[in-house]
Amino acid sequence: MTEPVNAGGPRKRPIAYVISLVAIGIMVVHIVDPTLEIDGTTLALAAIAVVPWLGDLFESIELPGGTKLQYRQLQERIDATEQRTQEVRQAADDAARQARVALVTSGSESIPGGSPAEKVAQLTQAFTELRRSEPSSPGRTYREEQIFAELVRLTPQLTDMDLPAALGSDDGGTRLTAYARLYAKPEGQYLNALVEAALTEEMHFNQYWAFHAVGAVIDTVGPGRVELSTIRRLRQGLALIPEDSDRARTLRAVLARVDYGAA
């Protein structure tokens, strides 16, 4: 959502200072010369000097000669363009993350030896160790994506996976295995447990993929068959997430599908 335009905000004040100082300087030069009088040009420069500070009060100001400065409209267009650019960039980043996971998932064996259960245990431990030993960074996120992609490939091979227990686990790596399993193999009977786990998830990386798993399960059961209480719970959870985060964008996309299915 675009914030209301505030011409005196911290981001705009340096530009406002420059415009005002330059215009005042030219105005002073214009009136210092004894041969010059205070005329329309001087008044126009004076108007330019104060326009940056009056953006909240006037939609436009008309100068001598008919020139009209649409200050607030121009600023609003600039802000709207910046917002759209940011949204496009964020959507491209989300698409790239999902593409990287899909690429690893469709690849050949990445962890040699052992049964699927043993490999999943290795990945769970690797995720926990990674979160413990490395600070948040693009490099850590990339490695986390690789681990998640391997879990997406391996967890459907587990025949005795206790999904309710995994979703309610205190260990972030174990919860990630549940999200990966339901992302790869959506099962409608776990939707409510998954939604609750996703909304109470403390790790941002985990929550991002938990919401993608919620979307996959909803697509499987059909948006029109999702209980109203579940939709309300998702909407309540959305209000608690920073609106410009990748997690909020993912959850809004899920809710959009539910709303469309209910229409």
C-alpha positions in Angstrom: 0.0 0.0 0.0 1.4 3.4 -0.9 1.9 5.7 2.0 0.3 9.2 1.9 2.4 11.8 0.3 4.2 14.0 2.9 6.1 16.8 1.3 8.0 17.5 4.5 9.1 13.9 5.1 12.8 13.0 5.7 13.2 11.5 2.2 12.1 14.6 0.4 13.6 17.4 2.5 17.1 17.4 0.9 15.6 18.0 -2.5 13.2 20.7 -1.1 16.2 22.5 0.5 18.1 22.5 -2.8 15.2 23.8 -4.8 14.4 26.5 -2.3 18.0 27.7 -1.9 18.7 27.8 -5.6 15.4 29.7 -6.3 16.1 32.2 -3.4 19.6 32.7 -4.6 18.5 33.6 -8.1 15.8 35.9 -6.7 18.4 37.7 -4.6 20.6 38.3 -7.6 17.7 39.5 -9.5 16.8 42.2 -7.0 20.3 43.2 -6.0 21.0 44.8 -9.3 19.7 48.4 -9.0 18.5 48.3 -12.6 16.1 45.5 -11.8 12.8 45.7 -10.2 10.6 43.2 -8.4 8.6 41.9 -11.3 6.8 38.8 -12.4 10.1 36.8 -12.7 11.1 37.5 -9.1 7.7 36.5 -7.9 7.8 33.3 -9.9 11.2 32.4 -8.3 9.7 33.2 -4.8 6.8 30.8 -5.6 9.3 28.1 -6.7 11.2 28.6 -3.4 8.1 27.8 -1.3 6.5 25.1 -3.4 8.4 22.2 -1.9 7.1 23.1 1.5 3.5 23.5 0.5 2.9 20.2 -1.2 0.6 19.1 1.5 -1.6 22.2 1.1 -1.9 22.8 -2.6 -2.5 20.4 -5.5 -0.9 23.0 -7.9 0.4 26.6 -8.0 0.0 28.8 -11.0 2.9 31.1 -11.9 3.0 34.3 -14.0 2.6 33.4 -17.7 0.1 30.5 -17.0 2.7 27.9 -16.0 1.1 25.4 -13.5 3.1 23.3 -11.1 1.3 20.1 -10.3 3.5 19.3 -7.3 1.4 16.7 -5.3 0.2 14.9 -8.4 3.8 14.6 -9.7 5.0 13.3 -6.4 2.2 10.8 -6.1 3.0 9.5 -9.6 6.6 9.1 -8.7 5.7 7.2 -5.5 3.3 4.9 -7.4 5.9 4.1 -9.9 8.4 3.3 -7.2 5.9 1.0 -5.5 5.1 -0.9 -8.8 8.8 -1.3 -9.5 9.3 -2.7 -6.0 6.4 -5.1 -6.4 7.7 -6.4 -9.7 11.2 -6.9 -8.3 9.8 -8.8 -5.3 7.6 -11.0 -7.5 10.6 -11.9 -9.7 12.6 -12.8 -6.6 9.8 -15.1 -5.3 9.6 -16.7 -8.7 13.4 -17.3 -8.8 13.3 -18.9 -5.4 10.6 -21.4 -6.4 12.4 -22.1 -9.7 15.6 -22.9 -7.8 13.8 -25.3 -5.6 12.1 -26.9 -8.6 15.4 -27.3 -10.4 17.1 -29.1 -7.4 14.0 -31.3 -6.9 14.0 -32.5 -10.5 17.7 -33.3 -10.4 19.4 -36.6 -9.8 20.5 -38.0 -6.4 22.3 -35.3 -4.4 22.9 -37.2 -1.1 24.7 -40.5 -1.7 23.9 -43.6 0.3 21.4 -44.4 3.0 17.6 -44.8 3.0 15.2 -41.8 2.4 14.6 -41.6 6.1 18.3 -41.5 6.9 18.8 -38.8 4.2 15.9 -36.7 5.6 17.5 -37.0 9.1 20.8 -35.7 7.7 19.1 -32.8 6.0 17.2 -31.9 9.2 20.4 -31.9 11.2 22.1 -29.9 8.5 19.4 -27.3 8.6 19.5 -27.0 12.4 23.3 -26.6 12.3 23.2 -24.0 9.5 20.7 -21.9 11.4 22.8 -22.2 14.6 26.2 -21.5 13.1 25.6 -18.9 10.3 23.9 -15.4 10.6 21.2 -14.5 8.2 22.5 -13.7 4.7 21.7 -14.5 1.1 24.3 -17.3 1.2 22.5 -19.0 4.1 19.1 -18.6 2.4 20.5 -20.2 -0.7 21.8 -23.2 1.3 18.4 -23.4 3.1 16.6 -23.5 -0.3 18.9 -26.4 -1.3 18.0 -28.3 1.8 14.3 -27.6 1.4 14.4 -28.8 -2.2 16.0 -32.1 -1.2 13.3 -32.5 1.4 10.7 -31.9 -1.2 12.2 -34.7 -3.2 12.7 -37.2 -0.4 9.8 -36.8 2.1 7.2 -38.2 -0.3 9.2 -41.5 -0.1 8.6 -41.8 3.6 5.8 -44.2 4.3 5.5 -43.7 8.1 6.0 -39.9 8.5 4.0 -38.6 11.4 2.9 -35.2 10.0 0.9 -33.9 13.0 3.9 -34.5 15.2 6.3 -32.9 12.8 4.1 -29.9 12.3 4.0 -29.4 16.1 7.7 -30.1 16.7 9.9 -27.7 18.7 12.6 -28.2 16.1 12.6 -26.0 13.1 14.3 -28.6 10.9 11.6 -31.1 11.7 8.8 -28.6 11.0 10.5 -27.9 7.6 10.3 -31.6 6.7 6.5 -31.4 7.2 6.2 -28.3 5.1 8.3 -29.9 2.4 6.2 -33.1 2.4 2.9 -31.2 2.2 4.3 -28.9 -0.5 5.3 -31.9 -2.6 2.4 -34.2 -1.7 -0.6 -32.1 -0.5 -3.1 -33.9 1.8 -6.3 -32.1 2.7 -6.8 -33.8 6.1 -3.8 -31.9 7.4 -4.8 -28.4 6.2 -6.0 -27.0 9.6 -2.9 -28.3 11.4 -0.7 -26.9 8.6 -2.4 -23.5 8.8 -1.9 -23.3 12.5 1.7 -24.3 12.2 2.3 -21.8 9.5 0.8 -18.9 11.3 2.7 -19.7 14.5 6.0 -20.4 12.8 8.8 -18.3 14.2 11.4 -18.9 11.4 10.8 -16.6 8.5 12.3 -19.1 6.0 10.1 -21.8 7.3 7.0 -19.6 7.3 7.5 -18.6 3.7 7.5 -22.2 2.5 4.7 -23.2 5.0 2.4 -20.7 3.3 3.4 -22.2 -0.1 2.5 -25.6 1.3 -0.9 -24.2 2.5 -1.5 -23.0 -1.1 -0.6 -26.4 -2.5 -3.1 -28.2 -0.1 -5.8 -25.7 -0.9 -5.4 -26.2 -4.6 -5.7 -29.9 -4.0 -8.9 -29.9 -1.9 -10.4 -27.0 -4.0 -10.6 -23.4 -2.8 -14.4 -23.6 -2.6 -14.2 -26.5 -0.1 -12.0 -24.6 2.5 -13.8 -24.0 5.7 -14.7 -20.4 6.5 -13.0 -20.7 9.9 -9.8 -21.6 8.2 -10.0 -18.6 5.8 -10.7 -16.3 8.8 -7.7 -17.7 10.6 -5.5 -17.0 7.6 -6.8 -13.5 7.4 -6.1 -12.9 11.1 -2.6 -14.2 10.6 -2.0 -11.9 7.7 -2.6 -8.9 9.8 0.3 -9.9 12.0 2.9 -10.2 9.2 4.8 -7.2 7.8 2.8 -6.3 4.7 5.9 -5.8 2.5 7.5 -9.2 3.4 7.7 -12.2 1.0 5.7 -14.1 3.6 2.8 -11.6 3.4 2.8 -11.6 -0.4 2.7 -15.4 -0.4 -0.2 -15.5 2.0 -2.1 -12.8 0.1 -1.8 -14.9 -3.0 -3.2 -17.9 -1.2 -6.1 -15.9 0.1 -6.8 -14.5 -3.3 -7.2 -18.0 -4.6 -9.6 -18.9 -1.8 -11.6 -15.7 -2.4 -11.8 -16.4 -6.1 -12.9 -20.0 -5.5 -15.7 -18.8 -3.1 -16.9 -16.2 -5.6 
